[in-house]
Amino acid sequence: TNDKEKTKSIADAEARIEDLTTKIEELTAMSARLNTEIKNHEKEVAKNQEALDKATAIREKQLAEFNAEEKDLLESISALKAAVTVLSKHHGGAFLQMPRTHLMSVAATVQYQMRKHASLLQAVLTPSERRAATAFAQAPQDYFDAAPTFKQSYAPQSGEIFGILRQMKETFESNLSASQK
């Protein structure tokens, strides 16, 4: 009887060893598969992180460009507001009494803004308005001293410059508003 129990125990132990060996092989295969999946996921995470870093860098660059453009437009709007204010104080024939420094300041503002925002103003100002603004910027005192032509007899040249400055300011304001959305 003792031999039967030993034989049965040995058979049970050998079956258990076989089951455990099979289980070990299955778990080893699963471990290898999971390690491969982990490596693939790590590669994917690294790729995604790299893409995120690139996108973040692009977004930061775009933000810096936007901030620079916004600052530039705000400065331009402020300069044009000041120029419009100076001109409005002397609008209507009092340009001859306007201090030369004020006139030169307005002319410098016009010239600077025309050059700086040429592409934006290209679509807004007509060629004749661009010529008038350029003529004013180059020789502001002479511009108002010139005798008006037939077309200008009803609208003085100062009014034309005044209108151009307002139009430029409104264009910059609308462009700023659109870029902030």
C-alpha positions in Angstrom: 0.0 0.0 0.0 2.8 2.3 0.7 4.2 1.6 -2.8 0.9 2.5 -4.3 0.7 5.8 -2.5 4.4 6.6 -3.5 3.7 5.7 -7.1 0.6 7.8 -7.1 2.4 10.7 -5.4 5.2 10.4 -8.0 2.7 10.3 -10.8 0.9 13.3 -9.4 4.1 15.2 -8.9 5.3 14.4 -12.4 1.9 15.6 -13.8 2.2 18.7 -11.7 5.8 19.3 -12.9 4.6 18.9 -16.5 1.7 21.3 -15.9 4.0 23.8 -14.2 6.6 23.5 -17.0 3.8 24.2 -19.6 2.6 27.1 -17.5 6.2 28.5 -17.2 6.6 28.2 -21.0 3.2 30.0 -21.5 4.2 32.8 -19.1 7.6 33.2 -20.6 6.1 33.6 -24.0 3.6 36.1 -22.6 6.4 38.0 -20.9 8.4 38.2 -24.1 5.2 39.4 -26.0 4.5 42.0 -23.3 8.1 43.2 -23.3 7.9 43.7 -27.1 4.7 45.6 -26.7 6.2 47.7 -24.0 9.2 48.6 -26.2 6.8 49.4 -29.1 4.7 51.6 -26.8 7.9 53.3 -25.5 8.9 54.1 -29.1 5.4 55.4 -29.8 5.4 57.5 -26.7 8.9 58.9 -27.7 7.6 59.7 -31.2 4.5 61.4 -29.8 6.6 63.4 -27.4 8.8 64.5 -30.2 5.8 65.5 -32.3 4.4 67.4 -29.2 7.7 69.1 -28.7 7.8 70.2 -32.4 4.2 71.4 -32.2 4.9 73.3 -29.0 7.9 75.0 -30.6 5.9 75.9 -33.6 3.1 77.3 -31.4 5.6 79.3 -29.3 7.1 80.7 -32.5 3.6 81.6 -33.8 2.8 83.2 -30.4 6.0 85.3 -30.5 5.2 86.4 -34.1 1.7 87.3 -33.1 2.8 89.2 -30.1 5.3 91.1 -32.2 2.7 91.8 -34.8 0.2 92.9 -32.2 2.7 95.2 -30.5 3.7 96.6 -33.9 0.0 97.3 -34.9 -0.7 98.8 -31.5 2.3 101.1 -31.9 1.2 102.0 -35.4 -2.4 102.7 -34.3 -1.1 104.9 -31.5 1.2 106.8 -33.8 -1.6 107.3 -36.3 -4.0 108.4 -33.6 -1.5 111.0 -32.5 -1.0 112.2 -36.1 -4.8 112.4 -36.7 -5.1 114.4 -33.4 -2.4 116.8 -34.5 -4.0 117.2 -37.9 -7.5 117.5 -36.5 -6.4 120.4 -34.3 -5.3 122.2 -37.4 -7.8 120.9 -39.9 -9.5 123.2 -42.3 -7.0 125.8 -43.4 -5.0 126.3 -40.3 -2.2 124.1 -41.6 -0.2 127.2 -42.4 -0.2 128.1 -38.7 0.8 124.5 -37.7 4.2 124.3 -36.1 6.7 122.9 -38.5 7.8 120.3 -35.9 4.2 118.9 -35.7 4.0 118.8 -39.5 7.4 117.0 -39.7 6.3 114.5 -37.0 3.1 113.7 -38.9 5.0 113.3 -42.1 7.6 111.0 -40.5 4.8 108.9 -39.1 3.1 108.6 -42.5 6.4 107.7 -44.2 7.3 105.2 -41.6 3.9 103.5 -41.6 3.7 103.5 -45.4 7.1 101.7 -45.6 6.5 99.4 -42.6 3.0 98.2 -43.6 3.4 98.5 -47.4 1.8 95.1 -48.1 -1.2 95.7 -45.9 -1.8 99.2 -47.2 -1.3 98.1 -50.9 -4.8 96.6 -50.8 -6.4 99.5 -48.9 -5.0 102.7 -50.4 -5.5 103.6 -54.0 -2.5 104.5 -56.1 -3.4 108.2 -56.0 -3.7 108.0 -52.2 -0.4 106.3 -51.9 1.2 109.0 -54.2 -0.4 111.8 -52.1 0.8 110.3 -48.8 4.3 109.8 -50.3 4.4 113.4 -51.6 3.2 114.6 -48.2 5.8 112.5 -46.3 8.7 113.7 -48.5 7.8 117.4 -48.4 5.0 118.2 -45.9 5.4 122.0 -46.0 5.5 122.1 -49.8 2.6 119.7 -50.1 0.2 122.3 -48.5 1.8 125.3 -50.1 1.1 123.9 -53.6 -1.9 125.4 -55.5 -4.8 123.0 -55.5 -5.6 121.3 -58.9 -9.1 121.3 -60.4 -10.0 118.0 -58.5 -8.7 119.4 -55.2 -10.6 122.7 -55.4 -13.5 121.3 -53.4 -11.4 119.1 -51.1 -8.2 120.6 -49.8 -5.1 118.6 -49.8 -5.1 118.6 -46.0 -8.4 116.8 -46.0 -7.0 114.1 -48.3 -4.1 113.4 -45.9 -6.4 113.5 -43.0 -8.6 110.9 -44.7 -5.7 108.7 -45.6 -4.4 108.7 -42.0 -7.8 107.8 -40.7 -8.2 105.0 -43.3 -4.7 103.7 -42.4 -5.6 103.8 -38.7 -9.0 102.0 -39.3 -7.2 99.4 -41.4 -4.7 98.7 -38.7 -7.4 98.5 -36.1 -9.5 96.0 -38.1 -6.4 93.9 -38.9 -5.5 93.9 -35.2 -9.0 92.9 -34.3 -9.0 90.1 -36.8 -5.7 88.8 -35.7 -6.8 88.7 -32.1 -9.7 86.4 -32.8 
